[in-house]
């Protein structure tokens, strides 16, 4: 079955540590996205990528980094510079359209907490 | 003005009730509109796209009013399984295909 796989499901970070969240899709989608969701809040865009080896900052990119070396993979690193990393992280993908926006399909998320 | 605004609710309704959610968006150039459903501690899932002429999928009806920049979702004959948070989602041109803005959601609780 096609879909988006995020791992791990739960992650704990120590002070000063960088951690990497995995996101893999086999939907053959060009575009991939990372969002952060805090309790009672909407989704906020961290980074997105429309093509391999290219990515753009979203609204809250500070303290995060990404790479897009393969079409299928878009890992997110939460660096020690992100002082409030506790949140639900969601990866999404979509086909790319130069016309109207396309719906995005989500992985089942990673919950990150600080130890 | 927030880009996508929704009444957070919660909406508490009995089974079988009809319930309507509203959403307003600020960018008049937006072209794509969606409703997503998010269950507690789960990922959002696409419920339906919203088309200019309005569209229906079973018990769910979506309407778009471009002049008022207003989107609605109507759920008829509510089921217990409809309990969730419903997210209104709009694209932000000119980054079509990339930038979707998610509302904070409206929470629905259906009781027996």
Interface residues (C-beta under 8 A of the other chain):
Chain A: X31 X35 X40 X41 X42 X43 X45 X48 X50 X56 X88 X90 X94 X95 X96 X97 X98 X99 X100 X101 X102 X103 X104 X105 X106 X107 X108 X109
Chain B: X4 X31 X32 X34 X41 X42 X43 X44 X45 X46 X49 X87 X91 X96 X97 X98 X99 X100 X102 X103 X104 X105
